[in-house]
């Protein structure tokens, strides 16, 4: 079995027409070997040496050393041209009349050069023919063309310039007319047009290898030839993969100095496109993505080759996306930023990181305009400038870099100034920005760059924070008020830096200067007060409220200072000055309300200040006055108790409580506790009863609750004499009734201990009751059944019956059978039929018999009691 491949191998044109790359060039020496007749003719003529193929597969020829021979060749060439001169048309053809690109694939002048991606076609503006580069090197004016000189073919140029002194190339004479007689070309190199060579393969592998080795198509790479050969194969998918394999192998030779890397990448691209078309023909859609991937990677290699990058990788090295990323990072490290951008774009990677690195490098190098252009590709304006952040990390890095340059400029400018540090310290103490010598002027350009980036890509907070870092409080406040930024921006950008630097006074002065009425900045001041209150910065809050002329809130803050961290009225007495200040603030506000303003501004027109009616202000002032009186009284009492305890060595009777002491600024329950504390705090009840009674009256407290709490505390402390004083004061107050005193006695007895030592004291308290019913209830509370029974039977029958029944129930609870019998006997005699309960119990009871007959237990009890 043998396979025959027949293809044409064209001979080379003369040496001076082949200095451009041809798609179908082979070694001249091989062509001469294939033509024995012409080889003999060449050897006999002796006009040229044997050519040697170049490294780039483009043949070169060496002229004869004999100058006379060269001159004779030139003369003979001119004679040949004169014999068959090309005749151009009378008028230059219009562009639409030019020979179409698809009509001819070979140069119409030399009839040798085949048009390809490496050897492009050109149109002669004078005759309209398709010619190659070697046959269209001349230019001349042509009618109808706007340019002064346009491209024409060499034959048209020679026709219109017959007397030109330039030496005409012999190729034109040789190729112009193939019918020129051979004798006229004596002495010139003549090559036949086409020589067909048959290659027949046999089953003998060594012989086939020899035939293949004789065909050196690698010396003149032709993508068309390669694709043409593979197109004869039946398995186009396998051919496509073979082309991909060829491209992978070619990519490994890109770093070789013996090859033209640009030409090699072009060949690789053409082969890959051909492979893609093969896959399309056979419907291998799964291989199309593979082809597209290789094509994009070849594009990356072409970029590197055109830039003469030293370390150009192969296709196998950049197949993975991670490998391309690594390549891009290597380019960035080597500062090949343009290459890195092109590689990222060609590979589908995000180029923003490259633009960022390039922009930062330009920034460091001082190329601010270039940095703006590069960084503008990766920085975007914020959607909402009111965000509470300093912008993206890249923007912060840019500003930080520029600020570092500013600091370096300042350090260089003030390096010789020994008073620079003193000036900085003095400026800080004056709450004013530093005014350096010439450093500020040198750094103004860098600060303008910072402002450009912040205003273009930053938030309001970022720009205001920049102004504050550089001591430009006026600019920061002006920007804030003009943009109507939210309150959070003021807190983060202005208030907190001023608090950290101790420049709150400067901030207040600047606010008053820019906004004398404080109306535009009112909402920022209110937000500041709320912020300070949440952080418990009460001193700063009070300072700000005084600046705002907000007297009501300032008075509230003073009241907070009064009770802050106090654990007893001893400590409250030392802080009562704050109550005085609170009263003064309310008094000032009341005067402003009444039209007697003593301040700078009227508060009626300020919406952010706390408003309150005159009646409420008067009520609060009365509360402060009463609290001052309570504080002085209890402070005096606790001081006296502490002094007495120190003298006697006994523990103080008023221990420090775990919580804050009660004040009149709390709720109703706290006010009740204050009244009770005042009532029991003096030497006796009468000393503090007056103040406590005022507290009860002013705040409309439930007096009985105050008296009950005070009385029960006295009973628990077994101060029965103080209880009787309390009863006396309550009775003499004029606001209490007899039932109030009786209720107080009952509440005191309900918490008293039923000890024998307290029996007489409790009896005396019971006798203080005005109502018999209350006395009976008191006796029953003390479990004194007999006095309760005797007190009950002294009353009328209608009133005594229910009371005796209560005594009976108490006796049943105490399991006192004697008292039970007595109560039942009385009820049976005075109240008619007793209740059902009494009847049930009496059915089980029989009166005792005596010697004189039936005797009443009531009579016995009365006799025994008497």
Helices and strands as residue ranges (DSSP letters): E 3-10, G 15-17, H 28-33, H 36-45, H 67-83, G 95-97, E 122-123, E 130-131, E 138-140, E 150-152, H 154-160, H 170-176, G 182-185, E 194-201, H 205-214, G 217-220, H 223-230, H 236-251, H 261-282, H 285-306, G 315-318, H 321-333, H 337-347, H 352-365, H 368-375, H 393-413, H 420-429, H 439-457, H 460-469, H 473-483, H 487-490, I 491-495, H 496-501, H 504-514, H 522-534, H 538-547, H 551-563, H 569-574, H 577-593, G 603-605, H 614-648, H 668-681, H 685-698, H 703-716, H 720-732, H 738-750, G 756-758, H 759-767, H 772-781, H 785-793, H 797-814, H 817-830, H 836-843, E 849-850, E 853-854, H 857-865
